Amino acid sequence: MTARLIPITDACELERAKEGKTYPAGTCYVTLSAANDTVLRLTEDGPIETRYAAIVPHDGTDADYLKVVLDRAFPRWLESHRTGINLKFEELPSLCIEWHDDLEQRREVVMASRRMDELMEAERKTVEGLKSLKSYMLLRMFI
């Protein structure tokens, strides 16, 4: 799978979130105030607080794929573009994302990402179960 770097503006529209505006499901958003490297996404149409930048996919852009490539690119980009604890909205257009031109490759990336999320969740549950077992065994050891 070969990906190329493209400016974020080739795949979506950027805007500082507006109060009272309803954004479509699939819109991603990032914090500008006290910025962190988490990319959030609307699962249904709704508002976004004004402290966020809205990243609205262009028509024809798969929102799931956009979320995956943003999750990959945004943390590294943020390290060099954050000023203090905040992020200037004007910096966002300089973000570049990896983009697969082939639709089938984009689907494969999304499916692989979902599978990885499922495996990580299963591992988290296993660890939590082992912690519970350990606690139980330690309590029983001193009875």
C-alpha positions in Angstrom: 0.0 0.0 0.0 1.5 3.3 -1.1 0.3 6.5 0.5 1.2 10.0 -0.4 1.1 13.1 1.8 -1.6 15.7 1.0 -2.6 18.9 2.8 -5.6 18.4 5.1 -7.5 20.9 3.1 -7.5 18.5 0.1 -9.7 16.1 2.0 -11.9 18.4 4.2 -12.9 21.9 5.2 -11.5 23.5 8.3 -13.3 26.0 10.4 -13.3 27.2 13.9 -16.4 25.7 15.4 -19.4 28.1 15.5 -21.9 28.3 18.3 -25.3 27.1 17.3 -24.1 25.4 14.1 -25.0 21.7 13.5 -22.2 19.7 12.0 -22.7 16.5 10.1 -22.0 13.1 11.5 -18.4 12.1 10.8 -17.0 15.6 11.4 -13.7 15.4 13.3 -12.7 18.1 15.8 -9.6 19.0 17.8 -9.1 21.2 20.8 -7.6 24.6 20.2 -7.6 25.8 23.9 -5.4 23.6 26.1 -4.7 21.5 23.0 -4.1 17.8 23.3 -3.4 15.2 20.6 -6.8 13.6 20.7 -8.9 13.7 17.5 -12.6 13.5 18.4 -15.5 12.7 16.0 -19.2 13.2 15.9 -21.2 10.0 15.6 -24.4 11.9 14.7 -25.2 15.4 13.5 -24.7 17.9 16.3 -23.0 21.0 17.7 -19.3 21.4 18.5 -18.1 23.8 21.2 -16.3 26.9 20.0 -13.0 25.9 21.7 -12.6 23.3 18.9 -11.6 23.3 15.3 -14.1 21.4 13.1 -12.7 19.2 10.3 -15.6 18.5 8.0 -14.9 15.8 5.3 -15.5 16.8 1.7 -18.3 15.0 -0.2 -16.9 11.6 -1.1 -14.3 11.5 1.6 -14.8 8.5 3.9 -15.2 9.9 7.5 -13.8 6.6 9.0 -10.7 6.8 6.9 -10.2 10.5 7.6 -10.4 9.7 11.4 -7.8 7.0 11.0 -5.3 9.2 9.1 -5.9 12.1 11.5 -5.3 9.9 14.5 -2.0 8.9 12.9 -0.8 12.4 11.8 -2.2 14.9 14.3 -0.1 14.0 17.4 3.2 14.4 15.6 2.2 17.5 13.9 0.9 19.1 17.1 4.2 18.7 18.8 5.8 21.2 16.5 2.8 23.6 16.0 1.4 24.1 19.4 2.2 27.5 21.0 2.3 27.1 24.7 -0.8 25.1 25.7 -2.9 26.4 22.8 -3.1 25.7 19.1 -3.6 28.5 16.6 -6.4 27.7 14.2 -4.3 29.4 11.4 -1.7 26.6 11.8 -4.1 23.8 10.9 -3.9 24.1 7.1 -0.2 23.1 7.3 -1.2 19.6 8.6 -0.5 16.9 6.0 -2.0 13.5 6.1 -1.2 10.2 4.4 -3.6 9.5 1.7 -4.3 6.3 -0.3 -5.7 7.1 -3.8 -7.2 3.6 -4.2 -10.6 3.2 -2.5 -9.9 -0.5 -1.7 -6.7 0.4 0.1 -8.6 3.1 2.2 -11.1 0.4 3.2 -8.3 -2.0 4.1 -6.8 0.7 6.3 -10.1 1.3 8.1 -10.7 -2.4 8.6 -7.1 -2.9 10.0 -7.6 0.0 12.3 -10.9 -1.4 13.6 -9.4 -4.8 14.1 -6.5 -3.3 16.0 -9.0 -1.4 18.3 -10.8 -4.7 18.9 -7.6 -6.5 19.8 -6.5 -3.6 22.2 -9.9 -3.7 23.9 -9.7 -7.5 24.4 -6.2 -7.0 25.8 -7.4 -4.3 28.2 -10.2 -6.6 29.4 -7.7 -9.4 30.0 -5.5 -7.1 32.0 -8.4 -5.9 34.1 -9.5 -9.5 34.7 -6.0 -10.4 35.8 -5.8 -7.4 38.2 -9.1 -8.5 39.7 -7.9 -12.0 40.1 -4.7 -10.8 41.7 -6.6 -8.7 44.2 -8.8 -11.6 45.1 -5.9 -13.9 45.5 -4.0 -11.4 47.7 -7.0 -11.0 50.0 -7.4 -14.8 50.2 -3.7 -15.2 51.0 -4.0 -13.4 54.4 -7.3 -15.0 55.6 
